[in-house]
Amino acid sequence: MQLLPWRELWEYRSLIGLFVRRDFVSSYKQTILGPLWFVIPPLIQTFVFTVIFGRIAKIDTGSAPQSLFFMSGVLVWTFFSTTLSRSASTFTANAGLFGKVYFPRLSVTIAGIINNFLSFAIQFLLFVGIYIYYGESFKTVNPTFTILLAPLVIVQLALLGLGAGCLITSLTTRYRDFALMLGFGIQLWMYGSCIVYPLSAVPPEWKWLILLNPVVPVIETFRFAFFGNSAITLAQILVGWAMTLVILVAGLLAFHSAENNFVDTV
């Protein structure tokens, strides 16, 4: 059994492309603002976080401008949480389709990740534009070679979201409690992921617990790539990758185990 059936997925690439187009086009179909909805939510979240956590709570973001600091966390977290949510509903949302015709069940999940990446790419361009503005106008950011780490961060996020989502969707086929807990759990997960505060703000006695969250090394690496400062160490980054791969393998194994009989249980 292949964890990722590359050959079969490649044979169904046209179907994956169809799923991507369907989801991307239908996301904001019949809306007034249309594609602007790709950038409005992160802008609003960044503004709210900057006011509440930056100006009122006065969280120290180091040398990084507050708006860029919070936007970096918002973009990374949105990509991960959306990938997790879509992957987690693979079986329950497509049970009728899966029961009628055969195609690789992972096609839907892969299409969701690609669609999320397209949304992230648009939001990332916005982030880069603001990043350049701060660099040129205020000289508060100075890009270095560390920016080359950004693509690795995106790959790790996609793998982590895929693994965690596959693990959850395999559980929801039997236990709907996980589906009901997903939204609440994602909210709690966000506040334990260094989105609105840096890792350096975590007390030393609690830092080990925060680092058990595999999203934390990803976000801190992303900020290190663009801002050049972070409390993350190379060892912690490697541990984060190890946790990501373990979750990915466990999720894919659980997914393949559940896809054989999910129609009888969903």
C-alpha positions in Angstrom: 0.0 0.0 0.0 1.4 3.4 -1.0 0.8 6.2 1.4 0.5 8.6 -1.5 -0.5 6.8 -4.7 1.4 9.1 -7.0 0.7 7.2 -10.2 -3.0 6.9 -9.7 -3.3 10.6 -8.6 -1.4 11.6 -11.8 -3.8 9.5 -13.9 -6.7 11.4 -12.4 -5.0 14.9 -12.6 -7.8 16.2 -14.9 -10.3 15.3 -12.2 -8.2 17.0 -9.6 -8.0 20.1 -11.8 -11.8 20.0 -12.2 -12.2 19.9 -8.4 -9.8 22.8 -8.0 -11.6 24.9 -10.6 -15.0 24.1 -9.1 -14.0 25.1 -5.6 -12.0 28.2 -6.6 -14.7 29.6 -8.8 -17.6 28.8 -6.5 -15.9 30.2 -3.4 -17.1 33.7 -4.0 -19.6 33.2 -6.8 -22.5 35.6 -6.8 -20.8 38.0 -4.4 -20.5 41.7 -4.9 -16.8 42.0 -4.0 -15.8 38.7 -5.6 -12.0 38.0 -5.5 -11.5 40.8 -3.0 -12.8 38.3 -0.4 -9.4 36.6 -0.7 -7.7 39.6 0.9 -10.4 41.2 3.1 -10.4 38.6 5.9 -6.6 38.7 6.6 -6.6 42.5 6.4 -9.4 42.7 9.0 -7.9 40.1 11.2 -4.5 41.8 11.1 -6.2 45.2 12.0 -8.1 43.7 14.9 -5.0 41.8 16.2 -2.8 44.9 15.9 -5.3 47.0 17.8 -6.1 44.5 20.6 -2.8 42.7 21.1 -0.4 45.3 19.8 -1.8 48.6 21.0 -4.0 47.6 24.0 -2.2 44.4 25.3 1.1 45.9 24.1 2.6 42.5 23.1 6.2 43.0 22.2 6.9 41.9 18.6 10.6 42.6 18.6 12.0 44.4 15.6 9.1 43.3 13.4 6.4 45.9 12.7 3.3 45.0 14.6 1.0 44.8 11.5 3.5 42.6 9.6 4.1 40.4 12.6 0.4 39.7 13.1 -0.3 39.4 9.3 2.4 36.7 9.0 0.7 34.7 11.7 -2.7 35.2 10.2 -1.6 34.1 6.7 0.2 31.0 7.9 -2.6 30.0 10.3 -5.3 30.6 7.8 -3.6 28.3 5.2 -3.1 25.6 7.8 -6.5 25.7 9.4 -8.4 25.9 6.1 -6.4 22.9 4.8 -7.1 21.0 8.1 -10.8 21.8 7.9 -11.3 20.8 4.3 -9.2 17.6 4.7 -11.2 16.7 7.8 -14.5 16.8 6.0 -13.4 14.7 3.0 -15.5 11.6 3.7 -18.6 13.3 5.3 -18.9 16.0 2.6 -18.4 13.7 -0.3 -20.1 10.5 0.9 -22.7 10.6 -1.9 -20.2 11.1 -4.6 -17.8 8.4 -3.3 -20.6 5.9 -3.1 -21.4 6.2 -6.8 -18.1 6.2 -8.7 -14.6 5.2 -8.0 -11.6 7.6 -8.1 -8.8 8.1 -5.7 -10.3 9.5 -2.5 -7.2 11.6 -1.9 -8.0 13.5 -5.1 -10.5 15.6 -3.2 -8.1 16.3 -0.4 -5.2 17.2 -2.8 -7.6 19.5 -4.8 -8.5 21.2 -1.5 -4.8 21.8 -0.7 -4.1 23.2 -4.2 -7.1 25.5 -3.9 -6.0 26.7 -0.5 -2.5 27.3 -1.9 -4.0 29.5 -4.6 -5.8 31.6 -2.0 -2.7 31.8 0.1 -0.7 32.9 -2.9 -3.0 35.9 -3.4 -2.8 36.8 0.3 1.0 36.3 0.3 1.4 38.8 -2.6 -0.4 41.3 -0.4 1.9 40.5 2.5 5.0 40.9 0.3 3.6 44.2 -1.0 3.2 45.6 2.6 6.6 44.1 3.5 8.3 46.0 0.7 6.5 49.1 1.7 7.8 48.9 5.2 11.3 48.2 4.0 11.3 51.1 1.5 9.4 53.7 3.5 10.4 53.0 7.1 13.5 50.8 6.8 12.0 48.6 9.6 12.6 45.3 7.7 15.7 44.2 6.0 15.3 41.0 3.9 18.2 38.6 3.9 18.9 35.1 2.5 16.7 33.6 5.3 13.7 34.6 3.1 14.5 31.4 1.1 13.1 29.4 4.0 9.6 30.5 3.1 8.9 27.8 0.5 9.9 25.1 3.0 7.4 26.6 5.5 4.6 26.3 3.0 5.4 22.7 2.1 5.5 21.8 5.8 2.2 23.5 6.4 0.6 21.6 3.5 1.9 18.3 4.8 0.9 19.0 8.4 -2.6 20.1 7.3 -3.0 17.0 5.1 -1.9 14.6 7.8 -4.0 16.1 10.6 -7.0 16.4 8.3 -6.7 12.8 7.1 -6.5 11.7 10.7 -9.5 13.6 11.7 -11.7 12.6 8.7 -10.9 9.0 9.3 -12.2 9.4 12.9 -15.3 11.3 11.9 -16.5 8.4 9.8 -17.2 6.6 13.1 -17.3 9.3 15.7 -19.2 12.5 14.7 -18.0 14.1 18.0 -14.7 15.0 16.2 -16.6 16.9 13.5 -18.5 18.9 16.1 -15.4 19.6 18.1 -13.3 20.7 15.0 -14.3 24.4 14.9 -13.9 24.8 18.7 -10.6 22.8 18.6 -9.1 24.9 15.8 -9.9 28.1 17.8 -8.1 26.8 20.9 -5.2 25.5 18.7 -4.7 29.0 17.3 -4.1 30.6 20.7 -1.6 27.9 21.4 0.3 28.5 18.2 2.1 31.8 18.7 -0.1 33.7 16.3 -0.6 36.8 18.4 2.6 36.5 20.5 6.2 35.5 19.7 7.8 32.3 21.1 10.2 34.6 23.1 7.2 35.8 25.1 6.4 32.3 26.5 7.9 31.7 30.0 10.8 29.2 29.9 8.9 26.7 32.1 6.0 26.6 29.5 8.1 26.7 26.3 8.5 23.0 26.1 4.7 22.6 26.2 4.1 25.2 23.5 6.7 23.5 21.3 4.7 20.2 21.4 2.4 22.1 19.0 3.9 21.3 15.5 2.5 24.6 14.1 4.7 26.7 16.4 8.0 25.9 14.7 6.4 26.5 11.3 5.2 30.0 12.2 8.4 31.0 14.0 10.5 29.8 11.0 8.2 31.9 8.7 8.8 35.0 10.9 12.5 34.3 11.1 12.6 34.1 7.2 11.2 37.6 6.8 12.2 39.4 10.0 15.5 37.7 10.8 14.8 37.3 14.5 13.1 34.4 16.4 13.5 32.4 19.5 13.3 29.2 17.5 16.4 27.0 17.3 17.5 24.6 14.5 16.9 21.7 16.8 13.3 22.8 17.4 12.8 23.3 13.7 14.0 19.7 13.0 11.7 18.4 15.8 8.8 20.3 14.2 9.6 18.5 10.9 9.7 15.2 12.6 6.3 15.7 14.2 4.9 16.8 10.9 6.1 13.7 9.1 4.8 11.5 12.0 1.4 13.1 11.7 1.4 12.8 7.9 2.2 9.1 8.0 -0.4 8.4 10.7 -3.0 10.4 8.9 -2.5 8.7 5.6 -2.5 5.3 7.2 -5.8 6.1 9.0 -7.2 7.5 5.8 -6.5 4.4 3.7 -7.9 2.2 6.5 -11.1 4.2 6.7 -11.7 4.6 2.9 -12.5 0.9 2.5 -15.6 0.9 4.6 -16.6 4.5 5.2 -19.7 4.2 3.1 -21.2 1.8 5.6 -20.5 4.1 8.5 -20.9 7.6 7.2 
